[in-house]
């Protein structure tokens, strides 16, 4: 072991500097995602007239590619993380804009670009890339007094909001807004401005409720579940009730045969029915562990860029997981947002892999003289 610690190869330096506990937790989520695809996807595929293993084979390939992305990106230095994020943000921003022109419309939203065999959602990749770019701009404005980094980040944020609202993708817009406000707060912005931003988000929510029929319907279904069509929520809650403490057993769930989005938005309900409350609690604990572990690694960090970037990335990761699970439990209005590494979706898996790769790369242990 002592000899191994002296290994100066790229792989050796990576292994002894990366946060291995977080890496194991991510691998655990990916493994559970594979189990949930075995449980939930065949019934969904059969219901729409496709081969039962269609979603399974696709997702297994995406999960495997996602783990490779996590490991590969985690080997980058902070300087190369910035470069990758800038390039990724430019590409994702351009493709997100293109969805308004050539995007595939699904359920009234243009968020996807169709490619042979699958569709890509560019805004998923915009989320982690923007978090890192915004962190760099804000940190540079602190380091160089006359550099308008925060103003540039605000302008970029405004462009992203316009594009996401035009698709529309209110869930992604909310997550990106929460991430950016978190970074501004951690960066030391006056609390008055943070409060103004929160008030703006609340007023924007009321505005969407007043003028967007789709948003209004979602909210009314949440507030009055018996007065409108709440079929999926009813079935999701039934699934949790059927599962009880220990679950019905792998493959024994029945509600998944009636849930249209059992493999995606409501995969947590399938987990609740087949594996029970204790496994669901374990899954929640893993998500919490990843977020808290990353924040704890920042306690010894002095680089403002790394502090801001990791704060934004884990806010995005944790908030997305919360929204998915809380929606399935009827704690908040339903929102089409995937459960990281567990729900079906290639764009989501690869974007989350990029996000967690960035976190692992930025929280690696570094000695004096390490590349920045």
N, C-alpha and C positions, 0 to 999 in steps of 0.2 A: 504494500500500500504506500509505503514511504517512497518507493521508486516511482510508483504511478503518479504521485503528486509532483514529481520533478519532470514529468512528461511535458515538453514544450511544443508538441504538435498542436495544430488548431483544435483537433478533437479533444486532446488531453487538457488544454487550457480551458476549453468550453466546459468539459465535464466537471472540473473542480471549481469553476467559478459560477456556473448557472445554479439557480434555485431549484434543486432537485425535488424538493417536496411539492412545489407548485407544478413542476413538470409531471410528477406522478399523478397529482390531482387532475390535471388536464387529460392525461392518458386515461384516467378512470372515467371521466365524462365521455370521452370518445368511445371507450369500451361499452359503456352503458347505452350510448347512442346506437351502437350496433345491435345490442340486445333489444332495444325498443323498436328498431326497424324490423327485426325478426317477428316481434309481437304485433306491431300495428300495421305495417305496410301491406301484407298479403290481402287482408280483407278489403282495404281501400282500393287496391288494384283490381280485385275481382269485381267490386261494385261498379267500377267504371269500364269494365270489359277489357282490361289489360291483363297481360301475363302476371301471375301472382308474385314472381320474383323481380318484376321490373324495377320498382322503387328500391328494393333491397340491394340489387347489384349496383345501381347507380350510387346509392348512399354509401355503400361499403367503399367504393372507389373514391368518393369525395372525402370520407373519413380518413382513409389511408393517406390520400394526398394532403389532407389537413395536418396530420401529424408530421409529415415531412416538412411542410411549410413552417410549423411551429419550431421544429428543431433547426431548420436552415436559417430562419430569420433571427432566432435567438443567438446565433453565432456572430451577428453583426455588431460592430462597435457603435456607440452613440452617434458618431459622425455619419456612419453609413445608414443608420436608422433614419436620420434626418433626410439624407439624400433619397432613400427609398420612399419615404413618406411624401416628399415634395413631388417626386415623379408620379407616385400613385395618386396623389390628390389631383394633379393636372389631368391625368388620364381619366380618373373616375368622374371628375367634374365635367369633362368634355362628353363622356358617355352618358352621364345623367342628363345633360342638356339634349343629347341626341334622342333620348327616350321620348321626348315631347314631340319629335318629328317622325321617328321610325319605330317607336316602342310598341310592344304588343299590349293591347288593352285587355286586362283581366279584372272583372268585377268593378268596372268603371274607373280603373287607375292604369296609367301608363308608366310602369316601373321597370319593365323587363325588355331586354333586347334578345330576340330569338336567334339562336345559333343551331347548327345541325345537332340534334340529339338532346339539347337542353337550352334553357334560357338563363341569361345572366342579369342580375340586379345590380347595376353599378353603384347605387347609393349605399349598398352594404359596405363596399370598399372605401367609399368616401368618408365614412364615419371614423374608422381608425386613422386614416391618413390625415384627415383634417385635425384630429386631436393632437397629433404630433406636430404638424405644421403650426397650429395655433400656439402650442407650447413654445416652440422655437421663436416665433415672432414676439410673443410676450416677454420671453426671457431676454431676447436681444434688446428690447426696448428698456429693460431694467439695466442691462450691462452697458449699453451705449445711449447716453442721455438724449441725443438728438435724433435717434432712429425711431420713426413712427410705427414700430412693430405692432403695438396694440391696435392702432387705427387700421392698419392693413388687415389684421386678423378680423376686426369687426366688419370691414368691407367684404372680406371673403365669406364670413358668416352670413352676411345679408344676401349675397348671391346664392349661397346654398339654400337659405330659407325660401327665396323666390322660386328656385327650381323644385324643391320638395313640395312646396305648396301647390305648384302648377301640376304636379303629377296626378293626383295629390297623394302624399304619404305623411299623414299627420303624426303617426307613431315615430317614424324616423326623425321628423322635424322636432318632436318633443325631446327625443334622446339627444340629438345634436345640440339643442338649446341648453339642456341640463348640463351636458359635458362642458360647453363653452362657459356657462355661468360659474361652474365649479372651478374651472381654470382661472377665470378672472378673480374669483374670491381667494383662491390659494395664492394667486400672484399679488395680492395685497390691494386690489381695487377697493375704493371707498365703499363702505356698506350701503350708503345711500344709493349708489349706482346699482349695486346688486339688488337692493330692494325694488328699485325702479324696473329692473329687468324682470323680477318675479311678478310684479304687478302687471307688466306688459304681457307676460305669459298667461296670467289669469284672465286679463281682458281679451286676449286673443282667443282663449278657450271659450269665453262667453260669445265672442263674435262668431266663432265656428259653429257653436250651438244654434245661434240665431239664423245664420245664413247657409249653413251646409246641412242639407237634409240627411245625408248619410251619418254624419256625426250626431245629429239630433236623435236619429233613430237608435243609435248605439246607446246613448245616454238614457233615453226613455226605457229601453229594454232593461238596462241595469236598475233604474229606479223603480220600474213597475214590471217585474218579470212575468206577471200573470196577465198583463194587459196587451202584450204583443208577442210575436213569435220569438221565443227564447229556447228553441229546440236543442241547440248544441249545449247551451249552459245547463239545461235540465238534465241532459244525458251525461254531461261531465260530472255534475254533482251526484248523479245516480252511480256513476262509476266509482267515485271516492267512497260512497256509502257501501257499495258491494264489496269493496276491497277490505274495509275494516282495518284492523291493526296489522295483520300479516299477509293480506292479499289472497286472491283465489288460486294463485299459482301461475307460472309461466304458460302462456297460450290459452288459459282458461277464461279470459275476459270475454264478456258478451257485448258490452256497450260499444266497443270499438267497431263492431259490425254495423252500427247505426250512426256513428259519428263521421260526417263527411271529411273532417280535418283531423282524424284520429292520429295520423302520422306526422302532422305538422303543428298547428296552433294548439291542439288539445292532446298532445302526446303525454303530457304530465298526468292527465286524467286516466289514460291507459295504464301508466305506471302505477297510479293509485289503486286501480282495480286489480291488477295482476300481482303486484308486489306489496301493496299495503302501505299504511301510514309510516311505518318504521323506515322503509326504503325511501319513501318520499322525503322524510326528514333527513335521511343521510344525504340525499341529493342536494337538498337545500344547504346542508352543512358544508358540502364540498364547494358550492358556489361562494358561500360566506368565507370559507377558509382562503380561497384564492384571492378574494378582494382584500381581506384583512392582512393576509401574509404580504401582499404587494405593498400595502400602505405601511406596514411595520418595517419593511426594508428601506423605506424612505426616511425613517427617523435618523439614520446616520448619513443621509445624503446632503451634500451642500450645493450641488449643481442645480440651479433653478430650472433649467430646461428639463432635466430628468424628473424633478419633483412634479412639474406641471404636466408633463406628458403622461407619466404613470397615473397621476391622479385622474386625468381625463379618461384614460383608457379603461381603468378599472371601474370608474363611474359608469361608462357605457356598458361594460360587461355585466356589472351587477344590476343596473337598471333594466337592461333587456331581459335578464333572467327573472327579475321580480315581476315585470309586466306580464310575461307569458304565464308564470305560475299563478299570479294573482287573478288574471283573467279567467283561467280555468277554474279557480276556486270561487269565482263570482265576488271577489273583493273589490274589483274595479271594472269599469265597462270593458267589454271585449275589444281586443286590438290584435290585428294580424301580425304578431311578432314571434319569431321563432325562439325556442329554448336552446341556448348555445350548445352546439355539438350533439344535441339529442334530437331535436326536431329535424324532419326531412327538409333538405334545401342545400344545393351545392354552393350557391353564392354565400349563404349564411355561414356554412362550415368553413369555407376558405377565408372569408373575411374575418371570422372569429379567430381562425388560426393565425392570420396576419396580426391581429390585435394582441393575442397572447404571446406571439413571437416577439413583438415589440416590447411587451412588458418584461419578458424574460431577458431580452437583450439589454434593456436599460437598467435592470436590477441585478445584473451579474456583479459578483465581487470583483473589484479592480484594485490593482496596486498602483503606486505612484509611477507615472510614465506610461500607463496604459493608454491606448488611442482613445480620443474623445470624439 
